[in-house]
Amino acid sequence: MLLIPDHAKQTLSDECDLRDRDQPHSPNPDASRGKTIVRAKGLVKVLGSGANELKVLKGIDLELKAGELTLLMGPSGSGKTTLLSILGCILTPTSGTLEIAGESTADLGPEGLADLRRRHVGFVFQSYNLFPTLNATQNILLALDLCGISGPEASECAVRALGEVGLTHRANAYPGQMSGGEKQRVAIARALAGSPSVILADEPTAALDSENGKAVMALLSEVAKDPSRAVLAVTHDHRTLAYADRIIQIEDGRIVSDERPTPAPEPESIGHAPEGKGGHERRQRWSCL
């Protein structure tokens, strides 16, 4: 059994998922008709009090649909990170309601929110948050072990997750031996391993160069095709626009636009494996990382 240091348990406990789902990862032919995974109504977040009171969110209404990659964009201080934290059950709203996968957060205390987060939310961070002394497989197994999943089941989950991001051939590589793009793909694989209902990505391309950033966004776009999952990425990076099914702009704590762009041809720098093909083509697809 993998031995887990206490600090590792604390860091990754919010990222695991206790469910045992084996959903098919097939593209959704009509993402706009996907089921609602996240439903927020009238979210308000107030920080401080009295003369120091600051209203960060001012009545946010938002639904995230399965089968979609949604981008949340806006200037610094617009409320993006606060909204992401509330949707991920890290922060609680001052008022308003939130449902994730049909479960309401109303009246949940810290333990209840943590349980909901573990069962339904996967996180991808700008700084990867990988443990340098663990290889790619072990980083995923660590998260699964924290969720009570171990042995052959965990190994199968880890292999499957690395395959989904095209890194089967890097299963034994340590973070120090990986490029930035590979680290971010391992982080995505770790988030996928628990089969979450929603993946929340915080500036996933900010630390990457142009080609790696494009490849990571193409990967998130593919991950979002799962008809049981929604993906939301907070970003300042306009290179990501081509991969979005939906683009939401937030300013001064309010949503000011919500658009579904007309589909455009895939960027030529990101190749696509023929539908139905497997590992070799997938590795080629992400070879720029």
C-alpha positions, 0 to 999 in steps of 0.5 A: 500500500502506498504510504502517504505523508500527512501533509499530502493527505491534507493537500489532496483530500479535496481532489478525490472522488468516492464514487465508483462510476464507469461512465463511457467517455463518448462524445456528446453530439449535442452539447447544448442539450446536455444535462445541468451539472452545476446550477447557481442562482443569485450568488452573492459574496460579501467580504469584510463588514462595515466600512471595509465591506466589499461585495465581490459577487453581485447576484450570479446566475449560472448553469454548467451543462454536461458535454461543454467546455465553458471559459470564464473570463474577465479582468483581475478583481472581477470575481472569477476566482471567488466564483470558481471557489464557490462552485468548487465548494471551497467558499460559501456564498453570502446568499444565493443557492448552489446545486452540483449534480442535483445536490444542494449545498444549502445548510451544509457545514464544512464537512458536508461541503468537503464530502460533496466536493470529493464526490463531484468536483475535480480541480486543475491548478495553474501550478500543477500541485504534483508531488516531486517525489512521486512519479505520474502514476503515484501522484494519481494513486495518491489521490485515489488512495485518499478516497479509499480506492486502492489495489488493482482497482486504483491501478486500473483507474490510474492507467485509464486516466493517463491513457485519456491524457496521452501519457501512458508512456510517461507513467514512471516519469517524475515531475522533474523529468516532465515538461510543463505541458506534461505536468499539467496533463498529469494534473488533469489525469489526477482530476479525471481519475475520480470521475468527477461531475465537473472539472474546474480549471484555474488558469490551466495555460498560464504557466505554459508556452503557446504550443503547450497551452494549445494542447492542454486546451485541446485536451480539456475540450476533449475531456468536456465531450464526456456526456456526464461531465462539465468543464469550467476554465477560468482564464485570461488567455485569449489563445483558449477561445478557439476551444470553448463551447461557451464563453462567459465574461464577468466584470465587477462581480456580474456576468456581462455576457454569455455566448456560444461561439460559432464552431471553428476549424481546429487549429492546425498545430493540434492534430486529431486522431481518427475517431475510434483509434487508440493509444499510438494516435493519442500519443501523436496528438499530444506529442508537442508536449 
